[in-house]
Amino acid sequence: MKTFAKNTKIALLMGGPGSEREVSLVSGKAVAEALRRGGFTAVTEVEVRDTNPAIPEGTELVYNLIHGTFGEDGGLQALLEARGFPYTGAGPRASRNCFDKTAAKRLMIEAGVPTPACRLLDSASPDLAGVSVPCVVKPPCEGSSVGVHIVRDVEDLPSAVADAARYGECVMVEEFIEGLELTVGILDGRALPIIHIKPRVGFYDLSNKYPWMNMGGGTDYICPADIPDSVALRVQEAALAAFRAIEIEVYARVDVLLRVSDMQPFVLEVNTIPGMTGSSLLPRAAAAAGISYEELCMRIAALSFRIER
């Protein structure tokens, strides 16, 4: 049995064929530099462009930083298992179930995890009868808030559905929860300090998540979130319950809405390959828990290396 050590041969995969390619490249380069600063001497960066990545010969661990399509939907995980490569993060089933928000929601409901109610519309011929506003319209299988719309006026509903329909065969219409946008990082079964996400304009969409992409917007982050301890505990418990219900390995980031009227948390989704850029949320939460960026990257690798798949 091989031992995880500083000379372990790590292939760091980034990029990918999906809509989050540019963010993944930034995450990948940042993690590669962090691992090298941490003393890892055999880190190879692999820029992936399709669904048949060339893994260097002798690789002992694949560090997966491909966000969204292929990297986060179970496709890469299944491929790596078939080729016999250990890899970081969740396995194929958990990855598929998190990537498909409808599957994740079904599992959460079965486990009693609070989550907003929703319905699905056929992208080819969406039936808008009975859809009330305000609501949230989103593609079930995209990340970084791609194609997501908060619809407050019924006249805006058709265009929002049409935009979300570009990304798949169905569109999710979700109950709108008026509340605080929170996120909970989870590492090795432990909930990290909660982050309160406060977009300066609108909601936490692509422009507010990644202002360095010159898309405008911007966001303020409060960590730990300024909420009562008893409420924070409920939020963390809901996030952990979702993590367990979907049977995720190693780490994740769980997005939660905290309804202002009664301080009830609602889990929105679980990200199995959360961003690792300089402005990303998981590293912020880890830092608030006393875990440096370099240590976070190394822990993810070490925990994943020990998993028997």
C-alpha positions in Angstrom: 0.0 0.0 0.0 1.4 3.4 -1.0 1.9 6.1 1.5 0.8 9.7 0.8 4.0 11.7 0.9 5.4 15.0 -0.4 6.8 13.2 -3.5 3.4 11.6 -4.4 2.9 12.1 -8.1 -0.2 14.4 -8.4 -1.9 15.2 -11.7 -3.9 18.4 -11.2 -6.8 18.5 -13.7 -8.4 21.8 -14.6 -10.3 23.5 -17.4 -12.7 21.1 -18.8 -15.3 21.3 -21.6 -18.0 23.1 -19.7 -19.2 26.7 -19.1 -17.1 27.0 -15.9 -13.8 26.4 -17.7 -12.2 29.8 -17.0 -12.9 29.6 -13.3 -11.6 26.1 -13.1 -8.3 27.2 -14.7 -7.9 29.8 -12.0 -8.7 27.4 -9.3 -6.3 24.8 -10.7 -3.3 27.1 -10.9 -3.9 28.4 -7.4 -4.1 24.9 -5.9 -1.0 23.8 -7.9 1.0 26.7 -6.5 -0.3 26.0 -3.0 0.7 22.3 -3.1 4.2 23.3 -4.3 4.5 25.8 -1.5 3.5 23.0 0.9 6.5 21.0 -0.3 4.9 18.7 -2.9 7.5 18.1 -5.5 5.7 16.1 -8.2 2.6 18.2 -9.2 1.8 18.2 -12.9 -0.9 20.6 -14.2 -3.1 19.1 -16.9 -5.4 21.4 -18.9 -8.4 19.4 -19.9 -10.3 20.4 -23.0 -12.6 17.3 -23.7 -13.8 14.2 -22.0 -10.7 12.1 -22.6 -7.9 13.7 -20.5 -4.4 12.4 -20.8 -3.3 11.4 -17.3 0.5 11.4 -17.0 2.0 7.9 -16.6 2.8 7.0 -13.0 0.2 9.4 -11.5 -0.7 8.3 -8.0 -3.4 10.9 -7.3 -5.6 13.0 -9.6 -6.5 16.3 -8.1 -9.8 17.2 -9.7 -10.5 20.9 -10.1 -12.8 20.8 -13.1 -16.0 22.6 -12.1 -19.3 21.8 -13.6 -19.7 19.6 -16.7 -17.6 16.4 -16.8 -15.6 17.3 -13.7 -18.5 17.5 -11.3 -21.2 15.4 -12.9 -19.7 12.0 -12.2 -18.2 11.5 -15.7 -14.6 12.1 -14.8 -14.9 10.2 -11.6 -16.2 7.1 -13.4 -13.5 7.4 -16.0 -10.7 7.6 -13.4 -12.1 4.6 -11.5 -12.2 2.6 -14.7 -8.5 3.6 -15.4 -7.5 2.8 -11.8 -6.5 6.3 -10.7 -7.3 7.6 -7.2 -8.8 11.1 -7.2 -9.9 13.8 -4.9 -13.5 14.4 -3.7 -16.8 12.7 -4.2 -17.4 9.5 -6.2 -19.4 9.1 -9.4 -22.8 8.6 -7.7 -22.6 11.4 -5.2 -21.2 13.7 -7.9 -24.1 12.9 -10.3 -26.7 13.4 -7.6 -25.3 16.8 -6.6 -24.8 18.0 -10.1 -28.4 17.2 -11.0 -30.3 19.5 -8.6 -33.5 17.5 -9.0 -31.7 14.3 -7.8 -30.1 16.1 -4.9 -33.5 17.7 -3.9 -35.2 14.3 -4.0 -32.5 12.8 -1.7 -32.7 15.7 0.7 -36.5 15.5 0.8 -36.3 11.8 1.6 -33.9 12.5 4.4 -36.0 15.3 5.8 -33.5 18.1 4.9 -35.4 21.4 4.5 -35.2 22.6 0.9 -37.4 24.9 -1.3 -40.3 23.3 -3.1 -39.9 23.1 -6.9 -41.4 21.8 -10.2 -39.9 20.9 -13.5 -40.8 22.2 -16.9 -40.0 20.7 -20.3 -37.5 22.9 -22.0 -38.9 22.2 -25.5 -42.5 23.1 -24.5 -42.7 24.6 -21.0 -46.1 24.9 -19.5 -46.2 28.1 -17.5 -49.7 27.6 -16.2 -49.8 27.7 -12.5 -46.3 29.1 -12.1 -46.5 31.9 -9.6 -44.0 34.7 -8.9 -41.8 35.4 -7.2 -39.9 32.3 -8.1 -36.4 31.2 -9.0 -35.8 29.7 -12.5 -32.7 27.7 -13.1 -31.2 24.9 -15.2 -30.9 21.7 -13.0 -27.4 20.8 -14.2 -25.3 24.0 -14.2 -23.1 25.7 -11.7 -21.8 29.2 -10.9 -25.5 30.4 -11.1 -25.4 30.0 -14.9 -28.9 30.5 -16.3 -30.4 31.4 -12.9 -33.1 34.1 -12.7 -35.0 35.5 -9.8 -38.4 36.3 -11.4 -40.5 38.9 -9.6 -42.8 40.0 -12.4 -44.9 37.4 -14.3 -44.1 39.2 -17.6 -40.4 38.2 -17.1 -41.2 34.5 -16.6 -41.1 33.4 -20.3 -37.7 34.9 -21.1 -36.2 33.5 -17.9 -37.5 30.0 -18.7 -36.3 30.4 -22.3 -32.8 31.3 -21.1 -32.6 28.4 -18.6 -33.9 26.0 -21.2 -30.8 26.6 -23.3 -28.8 24.4 -20.8 -30.8 21.2 -20.8 -33.9 19.2 -21.4 -35.8 20.6 -18.4 -36.0 23.8 -16.3 -36.4 23.9 -12.5 -38.8 26.5 -11.1 -38.2 26.8 -7.4 -40.0 28.4 -4.5 -38.5 31.9 -3.7 -37.3 32.2 -0.2 -36.7 35.7 1.1 -33.6 35.4 3.2 -29.9 35.6 3.8 -27.6 33.8 1.4 -25.3 31.6 3.4 -22.8 28.9 2.5 -21.3 26.1 4.7 -18.0 24.5 3.8 -17.6 20.8 4.9 -14.3 19.1 5.3 -14.0 15.5 6.5 -17.5 15.5 8.0 -17.0 18.8 9.9 -18.9 22.0 9.2 -16.7 25.0 8.8 -17.7 28.6 9.9 -20.7 29.9 8.0 -20.3 32.7 5.4 -23.0 35.3 4.8 -22.9 36.3 1.2 -24.0 39.9 0.5 -24.0 40.8 -3.2 -23.8 44.6 -3.7 -26.2 44.5 -6.6 -28.8 41.8 -7.4 -28.2 38.2 -6.3 -25.1 36.0 -6.1 -24.7 35.4 -9.9 -21.6 35.0 -12.0 -20.7 38.7 -12.1 -20.9 38.9 -8.3 -19.0 35.7 -7.7 -16.1 36.5 -9.9 -15.6 40.3 -10.2 -12.0 39.6 -11.4 -13.6 38.4 -14.7 -14.5 42.1 -15.3 -18.2 41.4 -15.4 -19.1 44.1 -12.9 -20.8 43.5 -9.6 -19.1 42.5 -6.4 -19.9 40.9 -3.1 -19.2 41.3 0.6 -18.5 38.3 2.7 -19.1 38.0 6.4 -17.4 35.1 8.1 -18.5 33.9 10.6 -22.0 35.0 9.6 -23.5 37.5 12.1 -26.4 35.3 13.2 -27.3 33.9 16.7 -25.3 30.8 17.7 -28.5 28.7 17.9 -29.4 29.6 14.4 -25.9 29.0 13.1 -26.0 25.5 14.6 -29.3 24.8 12.8 -27.8 26.0 9.5 -24.7 23.8 9.9 -26.8 20.8 10.9 -29.0 21.2 7.8 -25.8 21.4 5.6 -24.3 18.3 7.2 -27.6 16.5 6.8 -27.6 17.2 3.1 -23.9 16.1 2.9 -24.8 12.8 4.5 -28.0 12.3 2.6 -26.2 12.4 -0.7 -23.3 10.3 0.7 -20.5 12.7 -0.3 -16.9 11.9 0.4 -14.1 14.2 1.7 -15.5 17.8 1.2 -18.1 20.0 -0.3 -19.8 23.4 0.0 -23.5 23.6 0.8 -25.5 26.7 -0.2 -28.3 27.6 2.2 -31.0 30.3 2.4 -32.0 31.5 5.9 -35.6 32.7 5.8 -35.7 36.1 7.5 -39.3 35.7 8.8 -38.5 32.7 11.1 -34.8 32.0 10.8 -35.5 28.6 9.1 -32.7 27.3 6.9 -33.4 25.8 3.4 -30.6 23.9 1.6 -30.4 25.0 -2.1 -27.6 22.8 -3.5 -24.4 21.0 -2.7 -21.2 21.7 -4.7 -18.7 18.8 -4.8 -15.9 20.7 -6.6 -16.3 24.2 -5.0 -14.2 27.0 -6.3 -10.6 27.4 -5.0 -9.8 30.8 -6.5 -8.5 33.7 -4.4 -12.1 34.9 -3.9 -13.7 31.5 -3.4 -15.8 30.6 -0.4 -14.4 27.3 0.9 -10.9 28.8 1.4 -12.5 31.7 3.3 -14.4 29.4 5.6 -11.3 27.3 6.2 -9.3 30.3 7.1 -11.9 31.3 9.6 -11.4 27.9 11.2 -7.7 28.4 11.3 -6.9 26.3 8.2 -4.5 28.0 5.8 -5.1 27.7 2.0 -2.1 25.4 1.7 -3.3 23.2 4.5 -6.8 23.0 3.0 -5.4 21.9 -0.4 -3.1 19.3 1.3 -5.9 17.9 3.5 -8.2 17.4 0.5 -5.5 15.5 -1.2 -4.5 13.4 1.9 -8.1 12.5 2.8 -8.9 11.5 -0.8 -5.8 9.4 -1.1 -6.9 7.2 1.7 -10.4 6.4 0.3 -10.9 2.8 -1.0 -13.1 3.2 -4.1 
